[in-house]
């Protein structure tokens, strides 16, 4: 098996300033957040406006969330917060060039 060799990325040596600031939160019903671009951010649609996003969770997820009424379930609010983080990353990637 051959090792894959790739060039070193500049941000692996010298950390770059973030191109966006992201804030998100989640509850039983939905996740949402804001993405604020920096002055140096490159937008896919040439506009540097902040992005607000929201995504509702399906009722199946809401029903099986851990609660006082459902203490033995597998899905916790922390899981929904992690999903919110992934959705925030996806919203940023679809709107701004965050490859580096």
Order of alpha helices (4+ residues) and beta strands (2+ residues): alpha-beta-beta-beta-alpha-alpha
